[in-house]
Amino acid sequence: MFGTTIPIVQGPMLGASTPAMAIAASRSGALGSLGAAGLAPAALGQTIAQTREALGEKPFNINLFVLEPARPEAGQVARAMEQLAPYRAELGLAEQTIPNLWAEDFASQFDVLVEAAPPVASFTFGILSADQAARLKARGVKIVGTATTLAEAKAWQGVGADAVIASGFESGGHRGTFLRSVEESLVGTLALTSACLAHLDIPVIAAGGIGDGRALAAVLAMGAAAGQIGTAFLLSPESAISAPWRAELKDKSCDDSRLTRAFSGRYARGLDNRFLREMAEKDIPPYPIQNALTQELRAANAKAGRSDMLSLWAGQGVHALGEASTADIVSNLWQEARAALAQAANRYST
Ligand SMILES: Cc1cc2nc3c(=O)[nH]c(=O)nc-3n(C[C@H](O)[C@H](O)[C@H](O)COP(=O)(O)O)c2cc1C
C-alpha cells in the first residue's frame, strides 16, 4: 500500500511522534507518520520539506486534525480555569491567563499541505469536504481518513479517500469520532475492521490494540491492508514523550487505560491517574478549549518529574510494550506477524 514494503503504519502521535520516528519507520519499509496537528503553517511546510529530503522517494504520511475555529464563551472558559486553579497552585504556577491560540488554524494548515503535497495525508476528528479532497488528489496526495464507525468509514469513501483507518476503541490517544457521540461510537478493532472490509471498496487499515505481531497477524489475516500502530512506538528513542510518561508505561496491563475527557475535552485513551479520576465528574469544555487550558499544567507536571496530572496516552496493547528503536520495532512486529500467520496456516491447513 502506498509504496511501502511492510504492512505497518507507524501511527501519527501528536506529542510523541517525531520526524526521526517517521523517517526511521519509512526507511524500514513501513509508512512513517508525523502527528503534525500542533504545527503552525510555516513550520508544517518546513517539516514536510525536510522529511521529503531525508526520505527521497520513500513514502511518508502527514496527519492533521480537521477542526473548526474555536469560539468559546467567556463564562465557560472562566469556569474551566477556576477548576484548574488548585492544580496550578499545587505546581507553583502563576494564575492562568486566556491562551492566545486555542489550536492551529486547520484551513491555513490545509493550504500548506496542498502546496507541499506529501505522499500521504491522514486526518482525524472530522472529515474533508469533497472539494478539499479533490484539491489534495489533484496534487497526487493519497488521502487516508480515520473512522470509528462504519458510517464514518463510508463517509470517507464517499469524499474520495484512498484508504480508511478502522480505529477501534482499544486505540491509544484521541477518538477520531465525528458523526455521533463517542459513547455511541465505541466499536472494537476486530468488529470495525471486519465491517469496513465487508462494506467498503477501498483498503482498510486496522488500528487499536495492535501491540505485538500476533495482533498484527490477526488483522492482516482478516484482509486489512495494514495495521496502524501507535502505543508500541512510545518507548523508542525516537519518541518525544517525557521521562515520567515513559516510566509510567513500563509493566502495564491491557486493562490499565481509560477513556477520558479530563485533559483535552475530547475522549482519549490513556493510563489511569489522579487528574483523570478527580476530573471524571466535572463539567469540562470541549476540545480544543480544555486542551489549551491544561497544556501548561501538564508541562509543569512533567518538568517536576511527576505524572499525576499528565495525559498518559496509551492503548490496550500497552502490556506488550518494550524498549527498542523504531526500526527494530517495525522489523520485530513484522517478523512476529509473519511467524504467527505461517503457524496458523500450518495449524489449519487440511
Ligand atoms: C500518544 C498518542 C498520540 C496520538 N496522536 C494522534 C494524532 O495526532 N493523530 C492521529 O490521527 N492519531 C493519533 N493517535 C492514534 C495513533 O495514530 C494510532 O491510531 C493508535 O495509537 C493505534 O492504537 P494503539 O495505540 O493501540 O496502537 C495517537 C496515539 C497515541 C498513543
The ligand as a MOL file (V3000), in Angstrom:
LIG
                    3D

  0  0  0     0  0            999 V3000
M  V30 BEGIN CTAB
M  V30 COUNTS 31 33 0 0 0
M  V30 BEGIN ATOM
M  V30 1 C 0.3750 9.3540 22.2780 0
M  V30 2 C -0.5480 9.1950 21.1260 0
M  V30 3 C -0.8310 10.2880 20.3170 0
M  V30 4 C -1.6530 10.1410 19.1920 0
M  V30 5 N -1.8610 11.2320 18.3820 0
M  V30 6 C -2.5500 11.0670 17.2130 0
M  V30 7 C -2.6150 12.1250 16.2750 0
M  V30 8 O -2.0350 13.2050 16.4480 0
M  V30 9 N -3.3500 11.9130 15.1390 0
M  V30 10 C -3.9690 10.7000 14.8670 0
M  V30 11 O -4.6200 10.5670 13.8320 0
M  V30 12 N -3.8830 9.6740 15.7400 0
M  V30 13 C -3.1690 9.8220 16.8910 0
M  V30 14 N -3.0120 8.7560 17.7340 0
M  V30 15 C -3.5370 7.4370 17.3140 0
M  V30 16 C -2.4370 6.6060 16.6030 0
M  V30 17 O -2.0350 7.1860 15.4030 0
M  V30 18 C -2.9190 5.1700 16.3250 0
M  V30 19 O -4.0580 5.1570 15.5070 0
M  V30 20 C -3.2250 4.4460 17.6150 0
M  V30 21 O -2.1750 4.6420 18.5310 0
M  V30 22 C -3.4270 2.9570 17.3590 0
M  V30 23 O -3.7390 2.2870 18.5370 0
M  V30 24 P -2.6220 1.7010 19.5510 0
M  V30 25 O -2.1740 2.8580 20.3800 0
M  V30 26 O -3.4050 0.7250 20.3790 0
M  V30 27 O -1.5250 1.0880 18.7390 0
M  V30 28 C -2.2300 8.8840 18.8870 0
M  V30 29 C -1.9520 7.7860 19.7140 0
M  V30 30 C -1.1220 7.9240 20.8180 0
M  V30 31 C -0.8130 6.7150 21.6700 0
M  V30 END ATOM
M  V30 BEGIN BOND
M  V30 1 1 1 2
M  V30 2 1 2 3
M  V30 3 2 2 30
M  V30 4 2 3 4
M  V30 5 1 4 5
M  V30 6 1 4 28
M  V30 7 2 5 6
M  V30 8 1 6 7
M  V30 9 1 6 13
M  V30 10 2 7 8
M  V30 11 1 7 9
M  V30 12 1 9 10
M  V30 13 2 10 11
M  V30 14 1 10 12
M  V30 15 2 12 13
M  V30 16 1 13 14
M  V30 17 1 14 15
M  V30 18 1 14 28
M  V30 19 1 15 16
M  V30 20 1 16 17
M  V30 21 1 16 18
M  V30 22 1 18 19
M  V30 23 1 18 20
M  V30 24 1 20 21
M  V30 25 1 20 22
M  V30 26 1 22 23
M  V30 27 1 23 24
M  V30 28 2 24 25
M  V30 29 1 24 26
M  V30 30 1 24 27
M  V30 31 2 28 29
M  V30 32 1 29 30
M  V30 33 1 30 31
M  V30 END BOND
M  V30 END CTAB
M  END
